[in-house]
Amino acid sequence: MAQSQLVSLSIDSGSRTIRIGSRKSQLALVQTYWVKEQLQQHFPNINFEVHTMSTQGDNILDVALAKIGDKGLFTKELELGMLNGEIDFAVHSLKDLPTNLPTGLVLGAVTERENPADAVVFHEKYKDRQLDTLPAGAVIGTSSLRRLAQLRNKFPEFTFKDVRGNLNTRLAKLDNGEYDALILAAAGLQRLGMSDRIDQVLTTEISLYAVGQGALGIECRADDADVLSLLKAIEHIPTRDRTLAERAFLRELEGGCQVPIGVNTKLYENTLTLTGLVASIDGQRLIKDTVTGAAESAENLGIELAQKLRQQGAKEILDEIFQTVRG
């Protein structure tokens, strides 16, 4: 706590207000106010304000995410706000934060991860089912190519349909009968107090999760020493190590947020195990491997795994996907 007090005095002396940037969605605001509350507990004498912005991903809801592009889909406007001095840091779902950040910005902290798994929410008529007991032709909603590719591999008999909008909008579409089931992030449902809507949590044998899923990434200016010090007070080191490995894996594969790349990380004492997957959108080809090493070498482990998958044909799959989706 000594560090917290020193930072507090440094900022108080300049009468500085810390401005936190957030998207306007319900989930984004819940996450951002949680970060604000955590920081307020550590630094009760500092004034924190939340400023909201709309991003491209929030505004374009009638086009599949993969077709819009993945370079800062949910982050660009917030990043401009930081670079322009309008806000001091931004709270993101880490899975939405690109692995290559704009010059002048850094990942200041990663918070403790919620359950990173994918979850299934069924329509009322299938509440007593699991995915493997749904009838052939069941309509499954997802906006994620990663989920789509893995589920097509396991359940080729299903019909898959894109679904966009905030969480409440998607659940309303499910309840109205447009879908038989939705695949969503368990963490998002939990953070919104909707754990009771989760009917099945997918094992990693069915679906490896997205890079960074379940964790919050806090982005800030690289030269803002005060804010960087503040953020370290709420960083969760085990989650940071796991997600650094995941993000290095994704970065080395030159994959964006909207590609069929999945991961699973485990940390036992100081040993980190990273499993990664690249799949074709039709689910026909799936490349998967694992590496293990010291947690302090997290990023090197991610690079090592990416190189292993590339040698097994991952690059060819990703090149085909980029041509198909963007074509």
C-alpha positions in Angstrom: 0.0 0.0 0.0 3.0 2.3 0.4 3.2 2.6 -3.4 -0.5 3.5 -3.6 0.0 6.3 -1.1 3.0 7.7 -2.9 1.2 7.7 -6.2 -1.8 9.4 -4.6 0.3 12.2 -3.2 2.0 12.7 -6.6 -1.4 13.1 -8.4 -3.1 15.0 -5.6 -0.3 17.6 -5.7 -1.3 18.5 -9.3 -5.1 18.3 -8.5 -5.4 15.8 -11.3 -8.7 14.0 -12.2 -8.2 10.5 -13.8 -10.6 10.1 -16.8 -11.5 6.5 -17.6 -12.7 5.7 -21.1 -15.4 3.1 -21.8 -17.7 1.9 -24.6 -21.4 2.6 -23.9 -22.6 -1.0 -23.9 -24.0 -2.3 -20.6 -21.2 -4.9 -20.3 -18.5 -2.4 -21.0 -19.9 0.0 -18.4 -20.2 -2.8 -15.7 -16.6 -3.7 -16.4 -15.4 -0.1 -16.3 -17.2 0.8 -13.1 -15.7 -2.3 -11.5 -12.2 -1.1 -12.4 -13.1 2.4 -11.1 -14.3 0.9 -7.8 -11.1 -1.2 -7.4 -8.9 1.8 -8.0 -11.0 4.0 -5.7 -10.4 1.5 -2.9 -6.7 1.7 -3.4 -6.6 5.4 -3.9 -9.5 7.0 -2.0 -8.1 10.6 -2.4 -8.0 10.5 -6.2 -11.0 11.6 -8.3 -11.9 9.1 -11.1 -14.4 9.9 -13.8 -15.9 7.6 -16.5 -16.2 9.0 -20.0 -18.1 6.9 -22.6 -17.6 6.7 -26.4 -19.2 4.7 -29.3 -16.9 2.5 -31.4 -17.2 1.3 -34.9 -18.1 -2.2 -33.6 -21.0 -0.7 -31.6 -22.4 1.3 -34.5 -22.4 -1.3 -37.3 -24.7 -4.0 -36.3 -26.0 -5.3 -39.6 -22.7 -6.7 -40.9 -20.8 -9.8 -39.7 -17.8 -8.8 -37.5 -15.3 -10.6 -39.7 -16.4 -8.5 -42.8 -16.0 -5.2 -41.0 -12.3 -5.8 -40.2 -10.6 -6.4 -36.9 -8.1 -3.5 -36.5 -9.4 -1.8 -33.4 -13.1 -2.6 -34.1 -14.1 -1.9 -30.5 -11.0 0.2 -29.4 -10.0 2.8 -32.0 -12.1 5.6 -30.8 -11.0 5.1 -27.2 -7.4 5.0 -28.4 -7.8 8.3 -30.2 -9.3 9.7 -27.0 -6.2 8.7 -25.1 -3.7 10.0 -27.7 -5.7 13.3 -27.8 -5.6 13.7 -24.0 -9.4 13.4 -23.6 -9.1 10.3 -21.4 -6.3 8.8 -19.4 -6.9 5.1 -19.8 -9.5 2.8 -21.3 -11.0 -0.5 -20.0 -11.4 -3.2 -22.6 -12.5 -6.8 -22.7 -9.0 -8.1 -23.4 -10.2 -10.3 -26.2 -11.2 -7.1 -28.2 -7.8 -5.4 -27.8 -5.6 -5.9 -30.8 -2.2 -7.4 -30.1 -0.4 -4.5 -31.9 -1.2 -1.2 -30.1 -0.8 2.3 -31.6 2.5 4.0 -31.0 2.4 5.8 -27.7 -0.1 3.4 -26.0 0.6 0.3 -23.9 -1.3 -2.5 -22.1 -1.0 -1.0 -18.6 -2.6 -3.8 -16.6 -4.6 -7.0 -16.9 -7.1 -7.8 -14.2 -7.9 -11.2 -12.7 -9.6 -13.5 -15.2 -13.2 -14.6 -14.9 -14.1 -18.0 -16.4 -12.7 -17.8 -19.9 -14.9 -20.6 -21.3 -17.6 -20.3 -24.0 -21.2 -21.0 -22.7 -24.4 -22.1 -24.3 -27.8 -20.6 -23.7 -30.7 -22.7 -25.1 -34.1 -21.7 -26.2 -36.8 -22.6 -23.7 -37.9 -25.7 -25.6 -34.3 -27.2 -25.3 -33.6 -26.3 -21.7 -33.2 -30.0 -20.9 -30.7 -30.6 -23.6 -26.9 -30.2 -24.2 -25.3 -29.4 -27.6 -24.8 -33.1 -28.4 -28.5 -33.9 -27.9 -29.9 -31.1 -30.1 -31.7 -32.3 -33.2 -30.0 -32.1 -36.6 -30.6 -28.7 -38.2 -30.8 -26.8 -34.9 -30.0 -23.1 -35.4 -27.0 -22.0 -33.4 -26.2 -18.3 -33.1 -22.6 -16.9 -33.0 -20.8 -13.9 -34.3 -17.4 -15.5 -33.8 -15.5 -17.3 -36.5 -13.5 -19.1 -33.8 -16.6 -20.6 -32.3 -18.1 -21.3 -35.7 -15.1 -23.3 -37.0 -14.8 -25.4 -33.8 -18.5 -26.2 -33.5 -18.7 -27.0 -37.2 -15.9 -29.5 -36.6 -17.8 -31.2 -33.7 -21.4 -30.7 -34.9 -21.6 -30.5 -38.7 -25.3 -31.3 -38.5 -26.2 -27.9 -37.1 -27.2 -24.7 -38.9 -25.1 -21.7 -37.9 -26.4 -18.2 -38.1 -24.7 -14.9 -37.4 -26.0 -12.9 -34.4 -25.1 -9.3 -33.5 -26.2 -6.7 -31.0 -25.6 -6.3 -27.3 -26.2 -9.2 -24.9 -29.8 -8.4 -24.1 -30.6 -8.0 -27.8 -29.1 -11.4 -28.6 -30.9 -13.1 -25.8 -34.2 -11.5 -26.9 -33.6 -12.9 -30.4 -33.1 -16.4 -28.9 -36.2 -16.1 -26.7 -38.2 -15.0 -29.7 -37.3 -18.2 -31.5 -34.8 -16.9 -34.1 -32.2 -19.3 -32.7 -32.3 -22.7 -30.8 -29.1 -21.8 -28.9 -26.5 -19.0 -28.6 -22.8 -19.4 -27.9 -21.6 -16.6 -25.6 -18.7 -15.8 -23.3 -19.4 -17.2 -19.8 -17.6 -14.2 -18.3 -19.9 -11.6 -19.9 -23.0 -13.3 -18.6 -21.5 -13.6 -15.1 -20.5 -10.0 -15.0 -24.0 -8.9 -15.9 -25.5 -11.1 -13.2 -27.0 -13.5 -15.8 -25.2 -16.7 -14.7 -28.7 -18.3 -14.5 -29.0 -18.1 -18.3 -25.9 -20.4 -18.7 -27.2 -23.9 -19.6 -23.9 -25.5 -20.6 -20.2 -24.5 -20.2 -18.2 -25.8 -23.1 -15.1 -27.8 -22.3 -11.9 -27.1 -24.1 -12.3 -30.4 -26.0 -15.3 -28.7 -27.8 -14.1 -25.1 -27.9 -10.8 -23.4 -27.1 -11.6 -19.9 -26.0 -10.5 -16.5 -27.5 -7.2 -14.9 -26.7 -7.7 -12.9 -23.5 -11.3 -14.0 -23.0 -12.5 -13.4 -19.5 -9.9 -10.8 -18.6 -10.0 -7.0 -18.7 -7.1 -5.2 -20.4 -6.4 -1.6 -19.4 -4.8 0.5 -22.1 -3.0 3.8 -21.4 -0.4 6.2 -22.6 3.1 4.8 -22.5 4.6 8.0 -21.0 2.0 8.5 -18.2 4.0 7.2 -15.2 1.3 8.2 -12.7 -1.4 6.2 -14.4 0.9 3.2 -15.0 1.7 3.1 -11.3 -2.0 3.3 -10.4 -2.9 0.4 -12.7 -0.3 -1.9 -11.2 -2.3 -1.9 -8.0 -5.1 -4.0 -9.6 -3.0 -6.1 -12.0 -3.3 -9.9 -11.5 0.1 -11.4 -12.3 -1.0 -15.0 -13.1 -3.7 -13.7 -15.5 -1.1 -11.3 -17.0 1.3 -14.2 -17.7 -1.3 -16.4 -19.2 -2.7 -13.7 -21.5 0.8 -12.4 -22.5 1.5 -15.9 -23.9 -1.9 -16.0 -25.6 -1.4 -12.5 -27.2 2.1 -13.3 -28.4 0.7 -16.5 -30.0 -1.9 -14.5 -31.8 0.5 -11.7 -32.8 3.0 -14.1 -34.2 0.4 -15.8 -36.4 -0.6 -12.3 -37.6 -4.2 -13.1 -36.6 -6.8 -10.5 -35.6 -9.7 -10.8 -33.2 -12.0 -12.1 -35.9 -10.1 -15.3 -37.0 -10.6 -19.0 -35.9 -7.8 -19.0 -33.4 -8.4 -20.5 -30.0 -6.3 -21.0 -26.9 -6.2 -22.6 -23.5 -3.7 -21.7 -20.8 -2.9 -23.3 -17.5 -0.5 -22.0 -14.8 0.7 -24.3 -12.0 3.2 -22.7 -9.7 5.7 -21.2 -12.2 4.9 -23.5 -15.1 2.8 -22.2 -17.9 1.1 -24.6 -20.4 -0.3 -23.0 -23.6 -2.5 -24.9 -26.1 -3.4 -23.2 -29.4 -5.6 -24.0 -32.3 -6.1 -22.7 -35.9 -9.1 -24.0 -37.8 -10.7 -23.5 -41.2 -14.1 -21.8 -41.2 -15.8 -24.9 -42.5 -14.4 -26.9 -39.6 -12.7 -29.4 -41.9 -9.1 -28.6 -41.0 -8.0 -28.1 -37.4 -4.4 -27.7 -36.3 -3.7 -27.9 -32.5 -0.6 -28.1 -30.4 0.8 -27.4 -26.9 4.0 -25.9 -25.4 5.1 -25.7 -21.7 7.7 -23.5 -20.0 8.4 -21.0 -17.3 5.9 -18.3 -16.7 8.5 -15.5 -17.1 9.0 -16.7 -20.6 5.3 -16.3 -21.4 5.7 -14.3 -24.7 8.4 -16.6 -25.9 6.1 -19.6 -25.4 3.4 -17.9 -27.4 5.9 -17.3 -30.3 7.2 -20.9 -30.1 3.6 -22.3 -30.3 2.8 -20.1 -33.3 5.8 -21.3 -35.1 4.9 -24.9 -34.4 1.4 -24.4 -35.8 2.7 -22.5 -38.8 5.0 -25.4 -39.7 1.9 -27.6 -39.6 0.0 -25.5 -42.1 -1.7 -22.7 -40.0 -0.5 -19.9 -42.3 -2.2 -21.5 -45.3 -5.5 -21.8 -43.4 -5.4 -18.2 -42.2 -4.4 -16.9 -45.7 -7.5 -18.6 -47.2 -9.7 -17.2 -44.5 -8.5 -13.6 -45.1 -9.1 -14.0 -48.8 -12.6 -15.5 -48.3 -13.8 -13.1 -45.6 -12.4 -9.9 -47.1 -13.1 -10.9 -50.7 
